Amino acid sequence: MRRAATRDRSTAGALAVLGALLLTLLLTVAVPGTARAAAAGCVADAATGCLNGTIRTSDQQPAAGVVLDVEGPGGASQATTDADGRWTLAVTEAGDYTVTLDTATLPAGETLRDPSGNPRTVTVALGSSAGVLFPLGEPAAPAGGGDETAAPDPASTAPAPSDEVGAPTGSSSSGGFSWGRLAQQASSGLVFGVLLALASVGLSLIYGTTGLSNFAHGEQVTLGAIAAYVSVQLWGLPLLVAGVLAVVVGAASGWLQDAGMWHPLRKRRVGTTQQMIVTIGLSMALQYTYQFFFGGGALRIVTTNPTTVTLGPVRISTTSLWSLLLAAVVLAAVAYFLLGTRVGRATRAVSDNPALAAASGITVDRIVRLVWVLGAALAALGGVLMGLYLNATSWNMGGALLLLMFAAVTLGGLGQAFGALAGSIVIGLVVEMSNLVIPSDMRYAGALLILILVLLLRPQGILGRAERIG
């Protein structure tokens, strides 16, 4: 009876996570001001015209932080691509506008496929949108004069479709399959998965010790990235010092959250479902707080382009290599903490059975407080490294990564820290290598598919146990 009840609770908990995730995705689509709406930023009407575009690297990844200068009848303006590589600019006078891409702001190793096409001149009419493309990659011979770069958006009155200017339309958009591209995507997936694991492990520890699915965990990732941005760009601190400060800010945030919110709710015996709803509201409040203070554009932690290293068919930046090494060291330290220290073993005991742990003399509240601090600190570090990997951060970066984190935690096993690590690497590889067969904008769909299959076929995850006693 006890085994069956435990198995039912495990399945119900996993299904609750899926249901809440789907609710969050619906809110993201339905609520104005989400990532997509913010990226659009311009609605064409009788008094306004829109210039927009999407810039992607040669391997179809978003090129964030690229600066474009626009001059025309309405004066001179500047636009910057966001974390999805999209940019947009509203104009109030019709006429010819010249768009110049600042090549110094391109990601390391990237060049314009047609340097002679920079700058580009397009005609903008009020009430419509004009798209401007700047393809990146190896220089190619001119083909057809380039009229397509100034083709007006067919859905000029709706901002969302204009976001997709320049988006790949199929798996062959960047030249089809090749072993070199496979190796490049696999290396990118490994780096992305290890960085994702920093946040996922903290999320898994929080669920294991409290039973709470924290939907505001993505905002801890954003907090770390924004703290690093403020430290480097506004305060002029070295990147290493900024990273340490961001981790401290994240840890302090975790302590304050538990002391001011979650501990009182647990003390009043508020159920985990009600607490989960609170995390959804907290997530939305934090997202719009970030947007209010820092705007909806891309925030580059460092503005200099990193150098790249070529290892056979793989090209990787030195920043990504150092981030990978740092993340691996930190994850190894967390593993040692959980397996080789007394407090770590107490944490695992609380995760396995809080009542039995309390009966054996473990102070459960102290362990839970420590887990909140550790989980938030790991998320903040993950935000800093992810911001460097993506070349920019934004107010909703953590929210965009939340689905991937939950997919990794569910795949590895709810509450299993090592399972979260394994699941993150799998999710990272799936997300990056899916670009070989599906459009880049659909790469997160693979993570959602894995999440659904795991819940249907093996709710306990890779390292989870179907039956637990105690």
C-alpha positions in Angstrom: 0.0 0.0 0.0 2.8 2.4 0.9 4.7 1.6 -2.3 1.6 2.1 -4.4 0.8 5.4 -2.7 4.3 6.7 -3.2 4.3 5.7 -6.8 1.0 7.5 -7.3 2.3 10.7 -5.7 5.4 10.6 -8.0 3.2 10.3 -11.0 0.8 13.0 -9.8 3.7 15.3 -9.1 5.2 14.8 -12.5 1.8 15.4 -14.2 1.3 18.5 -12.0 4.6 19.9 -13.3 3.5 19.3 -16.9 0.1 20.9 -16.3 1.7 24.0 -14.8 4.2 24.2 -17.6 1.4 24.2 -20.2 -0.4 26.8 -18.2 2.7 29.0 -18.2 3.2 28.5 -22.0 -0.4 29.6 -22.5 0.1 32.7 -20.4 3.2 33.5 -22.3 1.3 33.4 -25.6 -1.8 35.2 -24.3 -0.4 37.9 -22.1 0.9 41.1 -23.8 4.5 42.0 -23.2 5.9 38.5 -23.5 9.2 37.7 -25.3 7.5 37.7 -28.7 5.7 40.9 -28.2 8.7 42.6 -26.8 10.8 41.5 -29.7 8.3 43.0 -32.1 8.2 46.4 -30.5 6.6 48.2 -33.4 3.0 48.1 -34.7 2.4 49.7 -38.1 -0.5 52.0 -38.3 -1.6 55.1 -40.1 1.1 57.2 -38.5 3.9 54.6 -38.1 6.0 52.4 -40.3 8.3 49.6 -39.2 11.7 48.5 -40.1 12.6 45.0 -38.8 14.7 41.9 -39.3 16.4 38.9 -37.8 20.1 38.3 -37.8 21.5 34.7 -37.4 24.9 33.3 -37.4 26.2 31.0 -40.1 24.9 28.0 -38.1 21.5 29.6 -37.7 21.9 30.7 -34.0 20.5 34.1 -32.9 23.1 36.9 -33.2 22.3 39.1 -30.2 23.7 42.5 -29.4 24.3 43.5 -33.1 24.0 47.2 -33.6 22.3 48.8 -36.7 22.3 52.5 -37.5 19.3 53.8 -39.4 19.2 57.2 -41.2 16.3 58.6 -43.2 13.6 61.4 -43.3 12.8 60.8 -39.7 16.4 61.4 -38.6 19.1 59.0 -37.3 18.2 56.1 -35.0 19.9 53.0 -33.7 18.5 49.5 -33.1 20.1 46.4 -31.4 19.2 42.8 -31.9 17.7 41.0 -28.8 18.5 37.6 -27.5 16.5 36.0 -30.3 18.5 38.0 -33.0 15.5 40.2 -33.8 15.5 44.0 -34.1 12.8 46.5 -34.9 12.5 50.2 -35.3 9.5 52.5 -35.6 9.5 55.5 -38.0 7.0 58.3 -38.3 7.9 59.6 -41.8 7.7 57.7 -45.0 10.6 57.6 -47.4 14.0 55.9 -48.1 16.0 54.7 -45.0 19.6 53.6 -45.0 20.4 50.7 -42.6 24.0 50.2 -41.7 25.1 47.1 -39.7 28.1 47.7 -37.3 30.3 44.8 -38.2 32.3 45.3 -35.0 29.3 44.1 -33.0 28.9 40.8 -34.8 29.6 37.6 -32.8 33.1 36.4 -32.9 34.1 34.7 -36.2 31.0 35.9 -38.1 31.2 38.0 -41.3 28.6 39.4 -43.7 27.9 37.0 -46.6 27.6 40.0 -48.9 29.8 42.9 -47.5 28.8 45.0 -50.5 25.2 44.9 -49.3 26.0 46.9 -46.2 24.5 49.5 -45.9 21.1 48.8 -47.4 18.5 51.3 -48.5 14.8 50.4 -48.2 11.6 52.3 -48.8 9.2 52.5 -45.8 5.6 53.6 -46.1 3.4 54.5 -43.1 1.1 51.7 -42.2 3.4 48.9 -43.4 6.6 47.1 -42.4 9.8 46.6 -44.4 12.2 43.8 -43.6 16.0 44.1 -43.9 18.2 41.1 -44.0 22.0 40.8 -43.4 22.9 37.2 -44.0 26.0 36.0 -42.2 28.5 33.3 -43.3 31.1 32.7 -45.9 31.1 35.3 -48.7 29.1 34.1 -51.7 28.8 35.4 -55.3 25.9 37.9 -55.8 22.7 36.2 -57.0 19.8 38.2 -58.2 20.7 41.6 -57.0 19.3 41.3 -53.5 15.8 42.7 -53.9 14.5 40.2 -51.5 16.2 42.0 -48.6 13.8 44.8 -48.8 10.6 42.8 -49.4 7.8 44.3 -47.3 6.2 42.1 -44.6 2.9 40.7 -45.9 1.3 41.0 -42.5 2.3 44.6 -41.9 -0.5 45.3 -39.4 0.5 42.5 -37.0 3.8 42.7 -35.2 4.3 39.0 -34.6 4.9 37.8 -38.2 7.4 40.5 -38.8 9.6 38.9 -36.2 10.2 36.0 -38.5 12.0 38.0 -41.2 15.1 36.1 -42.0 14.1 33.0 -40.0 15.0 29.7 -41.6 12.2 27.9 -43.3 13.6 24.4 -43.2 16.4 22.2 -42.3 18.3 23.0 -45.4 18.4 26.7 -44.8 22.1 26.7 -44.0 23.3 24.3 -46.6 21.9 20.9 -45.4 23.6 18.1 -43.4 27.4 17.7 -43.1 29.6 16.0 -40.6 31.3 19.2 -39.8 28.0 20.9 -39.0 27.0 17.8 -36.9 30.2 18.2 -34.9 29.7 21.9 -34.4 26.1 21.5 -33.3 27.1 18.6 -30.9 29.8 20.7 -29.3 27.3 23.6 -28.9 24.8 21.3 -27.4 27.3 20.0 -24.9 28.3 23.5 -23.8 24.6 24.6 -23.6 23.6 21.5 -21.7 26.4 21.9 -19.0 25.5 25.6 -18.5 21.8 24.7 -18.3 22.7 22.1 -15.7 23.8 24.8 -13.2 20.2 26.1 -13.0 18.6 22.7 -13.3 20.5 21.2 -10.4 19.3 24.0 -8.1 15.7 23.6 -9.3 15.9 19.8 -8.7 17.3 20.3 -5.2 14.5 22.7 -4.3 11.9 20.2 -5.5 13.5 17.3 -3.7 13.6 19.0 -0.3 10.3 20.9 -0.4 8.2 19.2 -3.1 7.8 22.7 -4.7 8.0 23.2 -8.5 9.5 26.7 -8.5 8.3 28.5 -11.7 10.2 31.6 -10.6 13.6 29.8 -10.8 14.1 31.1 -14.3 14.1 34.7 -12.9 17.0 33.7 -10.7 18.9 33.0 -13.9 18.0 36.4 -15.2 18.9 38.1 -12.0 22.4 36.7 -12.2 22.9 37.8 -15.8 21.5 41.3 -15.1 23.7 41.7 -12.0 26.7 40.9 -14.1 25.6 43.3 -16.7 25.2 46.1 -14.2 28.5 45.4 -12.5 30.4 45.4 -15.8 28.7 48.0 -17.9 27.4 50.4 -15.3 30.0 50.0 -12.5 33.0 49.2 -14.6 34.0 46.1 -12.6 36.1 43.3 -14.1 34.1 40.4 -15.4 35.5 37.9 -12.8 34.5 40.3 -9.9 31.1 40.9 -11.5 30.5 37.1 -11.7 31.3 36.6 -8.1 29.1 39.5 -7.1 26.2 38.1 -9.2 26.5 34.8 -7.4 26.4 36.6 -4.1 23.3 38.5 -5.2 21.7 35.3 -6.3 22.4 33.5 -3.0 21.1 36.5 -1.0 17.9 36.4 -3.1 17.4 32.8 -2.3 17.9 33.4 1.4 15.4 36.3 1.4 12.8 34.4 -0.6 12.8 31.5 1.9 13.0 33.7 5.0 10.3 36.1 3.9 8.0 33.9 1.9 8.4 30.2 1.7 9.2 29.4 5.3 6.2 31.3 6.6 4.0 29.5 4.0 5.4 26.2 5.1 4.9 27.1 8.7 1.2 27.8 8.0 1.0 24.4 6.2 0.1 25.9 2.8 0.0 23.2 0.2 2.6 22.8 -2.5 0.0 23.4 -5.2 -0.9 26.8 -3.7 2.8 27.6 -3.3 3.4 26.7 -7.0 0.7 29.2 -8.0 2.6 31.8 -6.0 5.8 31.0 -7.9 4.0 31.6 -11.2 2.8 35.0 -10.0 6.3 35.8 -8.6 7.8 34.8 -12.0 5.6 37.3 -13.9 6.2 40.1 -11.3 10.0 39.7 -11.5 10.0 39.5 -15.3 8.1 42.8 -15.7 10.2 44.4 -12.9 13.3 43.6 -15.0 11.7 44.9 -18.1 10.6 48.1 -16.3 14.1 48.9 -15.1 16.2 47.6 -18.0 13.9 47.7 -21.0 13.1 45.0 -23.5 16.3 45.1 -25.5 19.3 42.9 -25.4 21.9 43.6 -22.6 25.5 42.6 -23.5 27.5 41.8 -20.4 30.7 42.3 -22.4 30.8 44.3 -25.7 34.1 43.0 -27.0 34.0 40.0 -29.3 35.8 36.9 -27.8 38.5 35.1 -29.7 37.7 31.7 -31.2 39.5 28.4 -31.2 39.3 25.9 -34.0 39.4 22.2 -32.9 39.1 20.2 -36.1 35.7 20.9 -37.6 34.5 22.6 -34.4 34.9 26.4 -33.8 34.3 27.5 -30.3 35.0 30.8 -28.5 37.5 31.0 -25.6 34.7 32.4 -23.4 32.6 29.2 -24.0 35.6 27.1 -23.2 36.2 28.9 -19.9 32.5 28.8 -19.1 32.4 25.1 -19.7 35.5 24.5 -17.5 34.0 26.7 -14.7 30.6 25.0 -14.9 32.2 21.5 -14.7 34.3 22.5 -11.7 31.2 23.9 -9.9 29.1 20.9 -10.7 31.9 18.6 -9.4 32.0 20.7 -6.2 28.2 20.3 -5.8 28.5 16.5 -6.3 31.2 16.3 -3.6 29.1 18.4 -1.3 26.1 16.0 -1.7 28.2 12.8 -1.5 31.2 13.7 0.7 30.0 16.1 3.4 27.8 15.7 6.4 25.5 18.6 5.4 25.3 17.1 1.9 24.2 13.8 3.2 21.7 15.5 5.5 20.4 17.3 2.4 19.9 14.0 0.6 18.2 12.5 3.6 15.7 15.4 3.7 15.1 15.0 0.0 14.4 11.3 0.5 12.2 11.6 3.6 11.8 14.8 5.6 9.9 13.2 8.4 12.5 10.5 9.0 15.3 13.0 8.6 13.7 15.2 11.3 13.2 12.2 13.6 16.9 11.3 13.2 18.0 14.8 14.5 18.4 16.7 11.3 17.1 20.3 11.4 15.0 20.2 8.2 14.3 24.0 8.1 18.0 24.8 8.1 18.6 22.3 5.3 15.8 23.8 3.2 17.1 27.3 3.8 20.6 26.1 2.6 19.1 24.5 -0.5 17.3 27.7 -1.4 20.5 29.7 -1.1 22.5 27.1 -3.0 19.9 26.7 -5.8 19.6 30.5 -6.3 23.4 30.9 -6.4 23.8 28.1 -9.0 21.0 29.7 -11.0 22.7 33.1 -10.9 26.0 31.6 -12.0 24.2 29.8 -14.8 22.7 33.2 -15.8 26.1 34.9 -16.0 27.6 32.1 -18.1 24.5 31.7 -20.3 24.6 35.5 -20.9 28.2 35.2 -22.1 27.4 32.1 -24.2 24.5 33.8 -25.9 26.4 37.0 -26.2 23.5 38.9 -24.5 20.8 38.7 -21.9 17.4 40.1 -21.6 14.5 40.5 -19.1 12.9 37.2 -20.1 15.9 35.0 -20.7 15.2 32.9 -17.6 11.5 32.5 -18.6 12.6 31.2 -22.0 14.9 28.7 -20.4 12.3 27.5 -17.8 10.8 24.9 -20.1 14.2 23.4 -20.8 15.1 23.3 -17.1 11.9 21.5 -16.2 12.3 19.1 -19.1 15.9 18.3 -17.9 14.7 17.8 -14.3 11.8 15.6 -15.3 14.0 13.6 -17.7 16.6 13.0 -15.0 14.1 12.3 -12.2 12.3 14.7 -10.1 14.4 15.7 -7.0 17.5 13.9 -8.3 20.4 16.3 -8.6 22.5 14.0 -10.7 19.5 13.2 -12.8 19.1 16.9 -13.5 22.7 17.0 -14.7 22.2 14.1 -17.1 18.9 15.4 -18.3 20.4 18.9 -19.0 23.1 17.5 -21.2 20.5 15.4 -23.1 18.2 18.5 -23.5 21.1 20.7 -24.6 22.1 18.2 -27.3 18.6 17.8 -28.5 18.0 21.6 -28.6 21.1 22.3 -30.6 21.2 19.3 -32.9 17.5 19.6 -33.8 18.6 22.5 -36.0 19.9 19.8 -38.4 16.3 18.6 -39.2 13.9 21.4 -38.1 13.8 25.2 -38.3 15.8 26.9 -35.6 12.8 28.7 -34.2 11.2 25.3 -33.3 14.3 23.9 -31.5 12.6 24.1 -28.1 9.7 21.9 -29.3 12.0 18.9 -29.0 12.4 19.5 -25.3 8.6 19.7 -24.8 8.2 16.4 -26.8 10.8 14.7 -24.5 9.0 16.1 -21.4 5.7 14.6 -22.6 7.2 11.2 -23.5 9.0 10.9 -20.2 5.8 11.7 -18.3 3.9 9.1 -20.3 6.4 6.3 -20.4 8.6 6.8 -17.3 7.3 9.4 -14.9 10.1 8.8 -12.4 12.8 9.8 -15.0 16.1 8.2 -15.8 17.6 8.1 -12.3 14.3 8.2 -10.4 12.8 5.1 -8.7 9.3 3.9 -9.4 9.0 2.6 -5.8 10.2 4.2 -2.6 9.8 2.9 0.9 9.5 5.2 4.0 
